[in-house]
Amino acid sequence: MTDSFDLTDPGTRSYGALGFETIAIHAGQEPDATTGAVVPPIYATSTYKQDGVGGTRGGYEYSRTANPTRAALEECLAAMEWGNRAFAFASGMAAEDCLLRTLCQPGDHVLIPADAYGGTFRLFDKVLKPWGLDYTPVDQSDTGAVRDALRERKTAVVWTETPTNPLLNVTDLAAMADAAHDNGAKLVVDNTFASPYLQQPLPLGADAVVHSTTKYLGGHSDVVGGAVVVRDPGLADEIGFHQNATGAVAGPFDAWLTLRGMKTLAVRMDRHCANAVAVAGMLTGHPAVSQVYYPGLPGHPGHKVAASQMRLFGGMVSFRLKAGADRAVDVCGRTRLFTLGESLGGVESLIEHPGRMTHASVAGSALEVPDDLVRLSVGIEDAADLVDDLRQALS
Ligand SMILES: *Cc1c(COP(=O)(O)O)cnc(C)c1O
């Protein structure tokens, strides 16, 4: 922990005046006090010597509760999202589960996006529903529809993703925060697709941000992790309690890898976004393609809102094939640089068929995705090589 960053007051913290790229490299990452190591060490320890009973050094007593490597990651995440406190978990799903069981009681009701991430939908449908948490999917690109749903039924949490996975629908976050707060609900934003470099939901009014740090934050497809970031100190204490009580924390090795990835988030995102623009542009004019989903395209229904709340439009592009599902599956098997695989946000480009892969768990539900859809996670390779690879796969 450094004392240059006041974790309790967003108005007075000293990182406030610094740019995002500087925060990514310095927040929580002062040179090690004992050795001067420039990179926060991997504190591979489960417990800590106490100087007399209760005499902890810096509050460290047991690594489920707190670990210095994890603390460095959490401080950096909090600063990147303009929050006060962050909590690092073993996966994005562990972060979501912990946050929902902190915010909700059995008997509560939650609104979710009509095209929520498949794993999030499965958590609501198969784990939290039996626990007593009811949910309603709503098209959240339509603020009026969300307001109607909130008037209809008392709701504890509005769960939002923007841009959504895999259809890249865009939700107006400030409008969503107003709608939730006007109706006594809290707004949670899954900011995985945008990353905090492109979009910061807390200053727009969100109560909590969740991440799969597995994706852009880690950025190298070599670690699984999750995070929750909040501003309200009371809510932070409750999440901290649940994180420690349920225990799905990020281990020190994972925390270190994630933090290493985060240092380059800004430069990686700039290239992801530029490459995605090139890819979306080529696909838009391609005769085999019936529709391209990318918020950076002026014709995208969420383009204006995305332009107002995102720095750039992200690295994810989805498209549909005129010739149908078999052709979509076929294209996924023909690329040479785009690797066929689930996940996203790494430096290498990935291609997948959501209907049979990431979103198989929503088949037959209200959240089913078109079966002629292909999703790309556009990496940071040479843009012309990526465009050529897709062209040959489509030919
Ligand atoms: C991957 C993902 C998750 C789940 O995170 P894990 O780290 O895989 O547990 C949640 N939300 C979104 C949008 C994701 O892409």
The ligand as an SDF file (V2000), in Angstrom:
LIG
                    3D

 15 15  0  0  0  0  0  0  0  0999 V2000
  -15.4660  -13.6640  -19.7180 C   0  0  0  0  0  0  0  0  0  0  0  0
  -16.5450  -12.7710  -19.2190 C   0  0  0  0  0  0  0  0  0  0  0  0
  -17.0600  -12.9180  -17.9220 C   0  0  0  0  0  0  0  0  0  0  0  0
  -16.6360  -14.0420  -17.0000 C   0  0  0  0  0  0  0  0  0  0  0  0
  -15.3250  -13.9290  -16.5790 O   0  0  0  0  0  0  0  0  0  0  0  0
  -14.3490  -15.1800  -16.2560 P   0  0  0  0  0  0  0  0  0  0  0  0
  -13.0600  -14.5310  -15.9510 O   0  0  0  0  0  0  0  0  0  0  0  0
  -14.3300  -16.0520  -17.4700 O   0  0  0  0  0  0  0  0  0  0  0  0
  -14.9610  -15.8970  -15.0860 O   0  0  0  0  0  0  0  0  0  0  0  0
  -18.0140  -12.0110  -17.5240 C   0  0  0  0  0  0  0  0  0  0  0  0
  -18.4710  -11.0340  -18.3310 N   0  0  0  0  0  0  0  0  0  0  0  0
  -18.0030  -10.8700  -19.5810 C   0  0  0  0  0  0  0  0  0  0  0  0
  -18.5420   -9.7710  -20.4270 C   0  0  0  0  0  0  0  0  0  0  0  0
  -17.0330  -11.7260  -20.0670 C   0  0  0  0  0  0  0  0  0  0  0  0
  -16.5910  -11.5720  -21.3250 O   0  0  0  0  0  0  0  0  0  0  0  0
  1  2  1  0
  2  3  1  0
  2 14  2  0
  3  4  1  0
  3 10  2  0
  4  5  1  0
  5  6  1  0
  6  7  2  0
  6  8  1  0
  6  9  1  0
 10 11  1  0
 11 12  2  0
 12 13  1  0
 12 14  1  0
 14 15  1  0
M  END
$$$$
